[in-house]
Structure formats: C-alpha cells, structure tokens
Amino acid sequence: MGKLGLTEILVIVAIILLLFGGKKIPELMKGLGSGIKEFKNAAKDENQPAAAKKEEEKI
C-alpha cells in the first residue's frame, strides 16, 4: 500500500502537466532548486561556531 507503481506515477505526472503546463514546470524546478540551495547554505552556517561567524561578518 505504501509503494507507488508506474501507473500511479504516470497519472500524477500527467495531472501536474495539465495543471501547470509544459512551460511553467522548468521555472518551478529552478525555484525549488534555488530554495534547496539556500536552505543548505543556511544549515551549513548554523553549524559554524560563533567565532567563525563573527569573522565572516567583519569581512
């Protein structure tokens, strides 16, 4: 019950294409990719020690 078969995936893709159109999907994926990239950068910045953050702010 938890697995998606090929038929279900194809139906979902077809519905997405109908809703957004072929031209809009690349724009959505580009926005999603940049959002993920920003999230990773923010998460990496969170892991840095406070002293390293202060040094970056001075520069």
N, C-alpha and C positions, 0 to 999 in steps of 0.2 A: 504494500500500500504506500510505502514511503518513496518508491522509485518512480521516476518519470520515464516513460517509454518514448520511443522515437515519434510515435504518432502524437502524443501529448505535446512534445517539444515543438513539432511542426505546427500544430494548431496554435500554440502560444505565439510563435514567431509570425504566423500569418495574421493573427489579431493585432499584434504590435505594428506590423507593416500597414495594416488597414487604418489603425488609429493615427499613426504619426506620419506615414508616407515615407518613401524611399529617400527623400532629400533631407528630411529632418533628423533621421537616425544618426548619421555621422556627426552632426552638431551635438546631439545628446551624448554620444560616446566621448567626444572631445571634452565636453564639460565634465563628464563623470571622471575621465582620466585626470584632468587637472585638479579636480576635487580630491581624488585619492592621493595625488602627489603632494598637495598642500597638507593633507592630513598626516602623511608620513613625515613630512618635514617638521610639522608641529610636534608630533610624537617624539621625533629624534631630539628636538630642542628641549622637551620636557625631561629627557633622560640625562642631559648635561648637568654637571654640578653648577651651583650658583656662581662660583668664582669665574667659571668659563663664560657664563652668560654676561657677567659684568664686563669682562674683557672685550667681548664682541660688541657690546653697546658703546664702548669708548671709541671703537674704530669707526 
